[in-house]
């Protein structure tokens, strides 16, 4: 056997051995190689199981129902539409400190009480009373009032800077500004006793790039 034929025979024997043992390319798995075990992903484990709420459950229901406002005017046949909103707010111990002179505002820019708003936030077809007061510090206080068992109760109180409010169906969305330049949007929903938080989002304004069109060029030309 010549040296060339010996080298060819050795190569063929090596190929057969590789096929027989099921060897694979480096980094791969051979036919006889066991598969690595599958690692299980960790599952959330509550630290306080008794405090873990089911999705959609409202913690606010564990609080006692709002108590009637002492010295608030008695609603008549017209409900909240028939009472003085300033008297209602003045009877609210949380709202009273923010009323100041209780001057009724005609527009933003001054301290005082905004015009009252009546909207159905409880879904019973009866309008609720929404009162907001703006303070010289730039902060505002907002309260929502309803009638329970023939008496007026406060179902929501919140404060914030540059406060605005919107109704979304029977929900109330309150937006406020923070010192860090962010905006907080809190959505409240009637839970049978009070307005409770169902969504709370904070967004940050994008910083101004400072770029402006050069003199003599329009904004469209600068694009």
Secondary structure, DSSP 8 states (H G I E B T S, - for coil): --HHHHHHHHHHHHHHHHHHHT--STTS--TTS-------------SSGGG---TT--GGGGS----B-TT----BTTBGGGS-HHHHHHT-HHHHTT-TT--B-SSSSSSEE---EEE--SSSS--EEEEEEE-TTSEEEEEEEEEETTEEEEEEEEEEEEEEEEEETTEEEEEEE-TTSEEEEEEEEE-SSSEEEEEEEEEE----------TT--TTTT-
